[in-house]
């Protein structure tokens, strides 16, 4: 069975949905840190459930990604670029998984329950501890900035494929038209 030329439609939907939600989360997070107005509590009230939703979405996305074949990178891409692309995707998935888990642990350590609904609280995943809370808060911030930088690099790579290489890598995740064959027919 040969590799597909485009991503599965469910993976494409999850990719773009998560892209929008992740960018929203990053901007909400930056706004939360710099805003102590009455809007602060609204931002927190949006940030926490959205983080949990992203955790669920990344788990679904990982399951679909492992169950469905994905397009191969163009064969004429230099080997080092293929390795960097694979490592950058691993980093993105690791950050998308780690960030909400660290946020949940941070809230647990701070004694702040995560509510799915008024009466439905998620259990803490670490013991309440002020020093751990401070460490996890720093880790959450660092991971968020690392995710933002990784997203920018991912976007730059997508634009490189679309505007310079014109090899169909971006369209395999947008329109589903797929990666073009290499000039030598491979």
Secondary structure, DSSP 8 states (H G I E B T S, - for coil): ----SS--HHHHHHHHHHHHHHHHHHHHHHHHHH--STHHHHHHHHHHHHHHHHHHHHHHHHHHHHHS------TTS-HHHHHHHHHHHHHHHHHHHHHHHHHHHHHHHHT--EEEETTEEE--SS---HHHHHHHHHHHHHHHHHHHHHHHHHHHHHHIIIIII--STTTTTTT-------TT--
